[in-house]
């Protein structure tokens, strides 16, 4: 899903447009405003369980 979001966001920026882009995640949906002036990054994170010592 992150790659789909990233590709769509880059297409918008390359066209010089501004759009609300849905970002789907485990808690629901967010609408992010993507424009040539917006700064964003898509990075991989790993979610795990911490063990108490």
C-alpha positions in Angstrom: 0.0 0.0 0.0 2.9 2.4 0.8 4.3 1.9 -2.7 0.9 2.7 -4.3 0.6 5.9 -2.2 4.1 6.9 -3.0 3.7 6.4 -6.8 0.4 8.3 -6.8 1.8 11.2 -4.7 4.9 11.5 -7.1 2.6 11.6 -10.1 0.6 14.5 -8.6 3.8 16.4 -7.8 5.3 15.8 -11.3 2.1 17.2 -12.9 2.3 20.3 -10.6 -1.2 19.6 -9.1 -2.6 19.5 -5.6 -4.8 16.7 -4.5 -6.1 14.9 -1.3 -4.7 11.4 -1.4 -6.2 8.7 0.8 -3.7 6.8 3.0 -5.1 3.5 4.2 -3.7 2.0 7.4 -4.6 -0.4 10.2 -6.5 2.4 12.1 -8.5 3.6 9.1 -8.0 6.2 6.5 -6.3 9.6 6.4 -6.5 12.1 3.6 -3.2 13.8 3.0 -2.8 17.0 1.0 -0.1 16.3 -1.7 1.2 19.3 -3.7 4.5 20.3 -5.2 5.2 22.3 -2.0 4.5 19.4 0.4 7.4 17.5 1.9 6.8 13.8 2.6 8.7 10.6 2.8 7.6 6.9 2.7 9.8 4.7 4.8 9.6 1.1 6.0 9.2 0.6 9.7 9.1 -2.7 11.6 6.7 -3.2 14.4 7.4 -5.8 17.0 7.0 -6.6 20.6 9.4 -5.4 23.2 10.4 -7.9 25.9 10.7 -6.7 29.5 14.1 -7.5 31.0 
